Amino acid sequence: MSDNNNHPLGEAPWFHVIFSTGFGTGFVPGAPGTVGAFLALVIWYVLYLVLAPVALLWTTVALIVVTTVAGAWTSKVMERYWGEDPRTVVIDEFVGTWIPLLVAAVPARLTTAILAVAGFAAFRLIDIFKPLGCRKMERFGNGWGVMLDDVLAGSYALIIVLVLRWIIA
């Protein structure tokens, strides 16, 4: 996410506004990325409660792939209206949150909840501080830079959740 906090939000196509802002979570003052990531966590946990484990895994993979591609597209569109990597565009946080959740589901609900929250927290910390090449991913153009830094941050968080799962599950 850029420091683009004060760029005027011009008129943009409604679909892109709704999707790119994570169903409006990008308009939450203070920490829109964290709120967007939390909504993604809630969506995934509801899916965990209603889907069989294999269906959850494939649904999560599909959400990650589709949202990454659609997110790059909508981010490119929104940058035309709201400037480079606008703070209100948080669809990338959804993808970054879902990546570590690929390994969070276990039969015990409490353990899954702990691993899911750990993945969420690890992703947000990594996304905020952008270590180990995350910032370099922002250089990609056409909306991909908006998405790929969060894909990498989510991948690092996945490793953390995998290790934590090995320890506690």
Secondary structure, DSSP 8 states (H G I E B T S, - for coil): --S--SS------HHHHHHHTTTTGGGSSS-HHHHHHHHHHHHHHHHHHHS-HHHHHHHHHHHHHHHHHHHHHHHHHHHHHH-SS-TT--HHHHHHHHHHHTTT--SSHHHHHHHHHHHHHHHHHHHHH-TTTHHHHTT-TTTHHHHHHHHHHHHHHHHHHHHHHHHH-
